[in-house]
Amino acid sequence: MTEHKDIQDPEDYTEEDYQAFERKLFSPFTRVSELEEICMTLAHLPTKIAQDLLGKFKETQRASEVEWLDLAIEEGQFHYLSPENEQEERDY
């Protein structure tokens, strides 16, 4: 399993980063270890786009390759919906 990450600062990630995550998540050529790394990062990025990407990835055939994906999605939602998360306030 990929090493656990601390909560990531959304300011450190650009639109291009999210696009790269999306390309890799939906590519049949991405290694499982890289899928896990991306999912772990997205789970610790308290933004709507990160949560949306995890949700879309869950619907793919490759989602089962990340055994702990459901936990990552739950953790990501927890961090995103946390009262301390100013980004969630801006998104809604």
N, C-alpha and C positions, 0 to 999 in steps of 0.2 A: 504494500500500500504506500502511496505517496506520503511524504512527510507532511504533518499538519502545518498549517500556516496561521499566522496572526491575521487579524482583520486588516484588510488592505485599504489604503487611502485612495478613494476614487479619483482624486486629483492626479494621481500617478499614472492613470490609464487614459489613453486617447481613443477617439473613434476608430482609428486605424488598429489599435490593439484589439478592440472588440471585433473588428472585421477579421483580423487574423485568427482570433479564437474561433469565430464562426466557421471560417474556411477549414480550419484543422478539425474541428468537431465533426464536420459533415463530409470529410474526405475519407474515402475507403483506404487511403494509404497511411493515415496517421497511426503511429504505434500506440498500443494500449497505455504504455507509461506516459506518453504525451497527453493522451485523452484524460488520464487521471490527474496529471499536473494542471491541465486547463480547468477541469471540474473543481479541483481543490481551490484554485485561484478564484474562480467565479463564485464559489460558495462563500468566500471570505471577502467578496466585493459587495458592499451593501448598496447596490444600485438596481434599478428596475431592469435595465438591459442585461445585467448579469443573470438575474433571476429568469428573465425571458429566454435567454440562451440555454440555460440549464433545462428549463421546461421543454423547449423544442428538441433538445438533444435526447431527453427521456423518451420521446416518441419514436426514436430511430431504432433500427435493428442493432446498432452497435452499443446502445445504452447498457445492455446486459454485460458488456465487457468491463464496465466500471461497477464492480459489485456493490459499492457503498454509495451509489448515486442518489438513492432515495434519502439517505442521511444527509448528504451534501445539500440537497434541495431544501430539506427541512431546516438545516442550519443556516443556509443562505437566507431563507425567508425570515427566520428568527432575527438575524442581524439586520436585515433590510427594514423590518417592521418595528424594530426597537425604538422606544421613545427618544433615545439619545441620537438617533440617526437623522441628521438634518437633511440629507439627500432625499429621504422618503417624504419629508414635508414638502420639499420643492417639487417632487414628481407629482404630488397630488394636490 
